């Protein structure tokens, strides 16, 4: 009799009112399934898709910063350089550009006036396309080297001036008589506006409108050709500063 009650009690605890029925178990399993599915989707969306969206939202590189010369080669065929022509679309319109050995600069055709900085970009694309790295004067690189050289010169000049002043002060203390100050050579002690102009720059010659480009022949000599150098462009754009 005791064994019967013990077995009945065991069965009641295992299958009785205090345990979950099949419907409840089913609902729990469904809930776990949806939670796990949602969790995986959230994880993938947050950690995987978000970085991709951030990459797409990155700002485009400005046109004037494109086509650097880091991987540009210098083994292009220069015997037929007059035949190598590049068609390019700049922020200010389409241009046709080529290099002229005779002019030692770039010739271009465009319906609109193109800023120097955009011509520089088109020229970089040209030398990258045809592997003519040495035809392009890297003004930014040369300017950086020039400024570094001037800064070293200024530091040395300041040191010389400081030493000279110390020597004069010592001589005045030791001497009973007042001596006139020595005339010193004027040394450069600061960077001036003219220092910010490149010593060399690419030359751009406008030959006409875009449709006037002569694809297969050497460029005709126009009396009214317009040549743009960086120095001319720089002083033209800074003319107002001088007047003020």
C-alpha positions as CSV (number, residue, x, y, z in Angstrom):
1,X,0.0,0.0,0.0
2,X,2.8,2.4,0.9
3,X,4.5,1.6,-2.4
4,X,1.3,2.5,-4.3
5,X,1.0,5.9,-2.6
6,X,4.6,6.6,-3.2
7,X,4.2,5.9,-6.9
8,X,1.0,7.9,-7.1
9,X,2.8,10.9,-5.4
10,X,5.7,10.6,-7.8
11,X,3.4,10.5,-10.8
12,X,1.5,13.5,-9.5
13,X,4.7,15.5,-9.0
14,X,5.9,14.6,-12.5
15,X,2.8,15.0,-14.5
16,X,0.3,16.7,-12.2
17,X,-0.9,20.3,-11.8
18,X,2.5,21.7,-10.7
19,X,4.1,20.8,-14.1
20,X,3.8,22.6,-17.5
21,X,1.4,21.1,-19.9
22,X,2.2,20.5,-23.6
23,X,0.5,23.9,-24.7
24,X,2.7,25.8,-22.3
25,X,5.8,24.1,-23.5
26,X,4.9,24.8,-27.1
27,X,4.5,28.5,-26.3
28,X,7.8,28.7,-24.5
29,X,9.6,27.0,-27.4
30,X,8.0,29.5,-29.9
31,X,9.1,32.4,-27.7
32,X,12.7,31.1,-27.5
33,X,12.7,30.7,-31.3
34,X,11.6,34.2,-32.0
35,X,13.9,35.7,-29.4
36,X,16.9,33.9,-30.8
37,X,16.0,34.9,-34.4
38,X,15.6,38.5,-33.4
39,X,18.9,38.5,-31.5
40,X,20.9,37.1,-34.4
41,X,19.3,39.7,-36.8
42,X,20.0,42.5,-34.4
43,X,23.6,41.4,-33.9
44,X,24.2,41.2,-37.6
45,X,22.5,44.5,-38.3
46,X,24.4,46.4,-35.6
47,X,27.9,44.9,-35.9
48,X,28.0,44.0,-39.6
49,X,25.8,46.3,-41.6
50,X,26.4,49.5,-39.7
51,X,30.1,49.7,-40.6
52,X,29.2,49.2,-44.3
53,X,26.7,52.1,-44.1
54,X,29.4,54.3,-42.5
55,X,31.8,53.5,-45.3
56,X,29.2,54.5,-47.9
57,X,28.5,57.7,-46.0
58,X,32.2,58.7,-46.1
59,X,32.7,62.0,-48.0
60,X,34.0,61.7,-51.6
61,X,37.5,62.9,-52.1
62,X,37.5,66.5,-53.6
63,X,38.3,66.5,-57.3
64,X,41.4,68.7,-56.8
65,X,42.8,66.0,-54.4
66,X,42.4,63.1,-56.8
67,X,45.0,61.2,-58.9
68,X,48.1,61.4,-56.8
69,X,51.4,60.4,-58.2
70,X,52.4,57.7,-55.6
71,X,52.0,54.8,-58.1
72,X,52.5,56.8,-61.3
73,X,55.1,55.2,-63.6
74,X,57.5,57.0,-65.9
75,X,57.9,54.5,-68.8
76,X,55.4,55.9,-71.3
77,X,56.1,56.2,-75.0
78,X,57.2,59.8,-75.5
79,X,57.9,59.5,-79.2
80,X,54.2,59.8,-80.0
81,X,53.3,62.1,-77.1
82,X,51.4,64.5,-79.4
83,X,48.9,61.7,-80.1
84,X,48.2,61.0,-76.4
85,X,45.1,63.1,-75.5
86,X,42.9,62.9,-72.4
87,X,39.3,63.8,-72.2
88,X,38.3,64.7,-68.7
89,X,35.3,66.1,-66.9
90,X,36.1,68.7,-64.2
91,X,33.8,70.4,-61.8
92,X,33.8,73.4,-64.2
93,X,33.2,71.4,-67.4
94,X,34.8,69.0,-69.9
95,X,38.3,69.6,-71.2
96,X,40.6,68.0,-73.7
97,X,44.3,68.0,-72.5
98,X,47.6,66.9,-73.9
99,X,51.3,67.7,-73.4
100,X,53.3,69.8,-75.7
101,X,57.1,69.2,-75.9
102,X,57.5,72.4,-77.8
103,X,55.7,74.5,-75.2
104,X,57.0,72.4,-72.3
105,X,53.6,72.5,-70.8
106,X,50.0,71.3,-71.1
107,X,47.6,72.4,-73.8
108,X,43.9,72.2,-73.3
109,X,40.6,72.9,-74.9
110,X,37.5,73.9,-72.9
111,X,34.3,75.8,-73.4
112,X,34.7,77.4,-69.9
113,X,37.4,78.9,-67.9
114,X,39.0,76.2,-65.7
115,X,40.6,77.0,-62.4
116,X,44.3,76.2,-62.0
117,X,43.7,73.6,-59.3
118,X,41.4,71.6,-61.6
119,X,43.9,71.8,-64.5
120,X,46.5,70.4,-62.1
121,X,44.2,67.4,-61.4
122,X,43.5,66.8,-65.1
123,X,47.3,66.9,-65.7
124,X,47.9,64.4,-62.9
125,X,45.3,62.1,-64.5
126,X,47.1,62.5,-67.8
127,X,50.5,61.6,-66.6
128,X,49.0,58.6,-64.6
129,X,47.2,57.4,-67.7
130,X,50.1,57.6,-70.1
131,X,52.9,57.0,-67.5
132,X,54.7,60.4,-67.9
133,X,55.4,61.1,-64.2
134,X,58.4,63.4,-64.9
135,X,56.3,65.7,-67.1
136,X,54.3,66.9,-64.1
137,X,55.8,69.3,-61.6
138,X,54.6,68.4,-58.2
139,X,54.2,71.9,-56.8
140,X,52.9,70.8,-53.4
141,X,56.0,68.5,-52.9
142,X,58.4,71.2,-54.0
143,X,56.7,73.8,-51.8
144,X,56.9,71.6,-48.8
145,X,60.7,71.1,-49.4
146,X,61.1,74.8,-50.0
147,X,59.4,75.8,-46.7
148,X,61.3,73.3,-44.7
149,X,64.6,74.7,-46.1
150,X,63.5,78.3,-45.3
151,X,62.6,77.3,-41.7
152,X,66.0,75.8,-41.2
153,X,67.6,79.0,-42.6
154,X,65.5,81.1,-40.2
155,X,66.4,79.0,-37.2
156,X,70.1,79.4,-38.1
157,X,69.8,83.1,-38.6
158,X,68.1,83.6,-35.3
159,X,70.9,81.7,-33.6
160,X,73.5,83.9,-35.3
161,X,71.7,87.0,-34.3
162,X,71.3,85.9,-30.7
163,X,75.0,85.0,-30.4
164,X,76.0,88.3,-32.0
165,X,73.9,90.3,-29.5
166,X,75.4,88.4,-26.6
167,X,78.9,89.1,-27.8
168,X,78.1,92.8,-28.1
169,X,76.7,92.9,-24.6
170,X,79.8,91.3,-23.2
171,X,82.1,93.8,-25.1
172,X,80.1,96.7,-23.8
173,X,80.4,95.5,-20.2
174,X,84.2,95.1,-20.6
175,X,84.9,98.3,-22.4
176,X,85.0,101.7,-20.6
177,X,84.1,103.6,-23.8
178,X,80.8,103.4,-25.6
179,X,81.3,101.7,-29.0
180,X,79.0,102.1,-31.9
181,X,77.0,99.0,-32.7
182,X,78.3,96.9,-35.5
183,X,76.3,96.9,-38.7
184,X,74.9,93.5,-39.3
185,X,73.8,91.9,-42.5
186,X,70.0,91.7,-42.7
187,X,69.2,88.1,-42.1
188,X,65.9,86.4,-42.9
189,X,63.9,85.8,-39.7
190,X,60.4,85.1,-40.9
191,X,58.5,83.5,-43.8
192,X,57.2,86.1,-46.2
193,X,54.4,86.0,-48.7
194,X,56.7,85.6,-51.7
195,X,58.1,82.5,-50.0
196,X,54.7,80.8,-50.5
197,X,55.0,81.0,-54.3
198,X,56.4,77.9,-56.0
199,X,59.7,78.3,-57.8
200,X,58.4,76.0,-60.6
201,X,55.0,75.1,-61.7
202,X,53.1,73.5,-64.6
203,X,52.2,75.6,-67.5
204,X,48.7,75.4,-69.1
205,X,47.9,76.9,-72.5
206,X,44.3,77.2,-73.6
207,X,44.0,76.6,-77.3
208,X,40.3,77.0,-77.9
209,X,36.9,75.6,-77.1
210,X,36.3,71.9,-76.5
211,X,35.1,71.1,-80.1
212,X,38.1,72.9,-81.6
213,X,40.5,70.3,-80.4
214,X,42.6,68.8,-83.3
215,X,43.0,65.2,-82.4
216,X,45.6,64.0,-84.8
217,X,47.8,67.0,-85.6
218,X,50.0,69.3,-83.8
219,X,48.3,72.2,-82.2
220,X,48.2,75.3,-84.5
221,X,49.8,78.5,-83.2
222,X,47.1,80.9,-82.1
223,X,48.1,84.5,-81.6
224,X,45.5,84.9,-78.8
225,X,46.5,81.8,-76.9
226,X,46.1,82.1,-73.1
227,X,48.9,80.8,-71.0
228,X,48.3,80.2,-67.3
229,X,51.1,79.7,-64.8
230,X,50.7,79.2,-61.1
231,X,52.6,82.4,-60.3
232,X,50.3,84.5,-62.5
233,X,47.2,82.8,-61.0
234,X,48.5,83.3,-57.5
235,X,49.2,87.1,-57.8
236,X,46.0,87.7,-59.8
237,X,43.9,86.1,-57.0
238,X,45.8,87.9,-54.3
239,X,45.8,91.3,-56.0
240,X,43.0,92.5,-53.7
241,X,45.1,91.7,-50.6
242,X,48.0,94.0,-51.8
243,X,45.6,96.9,-52.5
244,X,44.1,96.6,-49.1
